[in-house]
Amino acid sequence: MTGMIDDPDELAALIDEAVKKAFEEVTAELQARRKDPFALSMSGLGRCRRAAAYAVAGTEPTDPDLVMTGEQRTAHIGTAIHRLLLPKLAAVLGARAEAPVLLADGSVSGIPGTLDVWWEKERTVLDVKTVGEHKLDKVLARGESYEHRMQVGGYALAKRARWVVWLYLDRSTGRSAQIVEEFGPDFQREVWQRIWEIQRLAERPELAPRDEHGPGLSYQCDSCGWLRRCWGRSARSGTPGAQAHIAPDEKSVEIALQNYATHRDEEGRQKKLKNFWRQVVTGGGRTPGAYGRWQFYFTKPGKGLDQKAVRAEYEQRGEKPPEKDEAGRLIVRPVKK
């Protein structure tokens, strides 16, 4: 028999490429179904305010090909879990899965969205969020993100809900937990204030705050249809450097240096504090486990490269250890007067 693969590495490479292309095709299919990827939807309420302002203003995208492209593996796995779980979850509750909503915000089109589960009997909006391995406890300790809060709050406004539930699901283990909150006047006001802020910013979207850190440092920026409009013509998805666009003169560079020094110093202080509290928690052989709302445990011991021993071994052989090019360290100090 001819033409068959004899090399296992070659077969593995072909399978790897097939998986990559399969995910890319799923992305393309989903993108083709989207009505208007550049309009403001519920999921965009809590994201970058400048992107939201561009959407409301109808600003022409400079980078439309960045939206929903590539493999998007995490997103598709999350979608697959939703498709498997939501219909059954809704059926058990006597609720409706994937209910389309439209929030009348005073604009012509309103703000559309599709909520995960609408439990009308209890006037409850339930939204399922999948998280990566070991992230569930962190989410529950810190609470839902602002992005998730605004998205679900928008659904709740549209449905005049009484309760909102964020159901977080660990993709690696299937473990779940939820955050429940009454959708009272304060929460409602919080969502309306966000909507009104975006509407105001849409009058001059170029002046809206950037809530992300730019290409190469933010997934949202790397997949934003207005990347170059926001970060300059040289901006490229996945490549940092365009951030210099926001400091075009000496005064703005001075401010940037001051901010760098502030965060650098704060990072050092936070590291010292973290090490201090580590000893408070773990010193004296305290038993890992749950303590009130928090818990701690240790991962399995691992192996790391002993650079000192490797260097000594090379020197004993009279050889120079392999090296790689590294960028020079950035030194920021006050100017001496």
Protein Blocks (a to p, Z undefined) as FASTA:
>chain_A
ZZiafbfklmmmmmmmmmmmmmmmmmmmmmmmpmblmbccfklmmmcfklmmmmmnopac
fblmlgogajllmmmmmmmmmmmmmmmmmmmnopaehiacdddehianopadddfbdcfk
nopacddddddehklmmmmmnopafklmmmmmmmmmmnopabdcdddddfknopacdddd
dddfklmmmmmmmmmmmmmmmmmmmlpccfbebehiamklmmccklmmmnojklcghiah
jlmmmmmbfklmmmmmmmmmmmmmmmmmmmmmmmmmmmmmmgghiacddehjbccddddd
dddddfklmmmmmmmnopacdddddddddddddddZZ
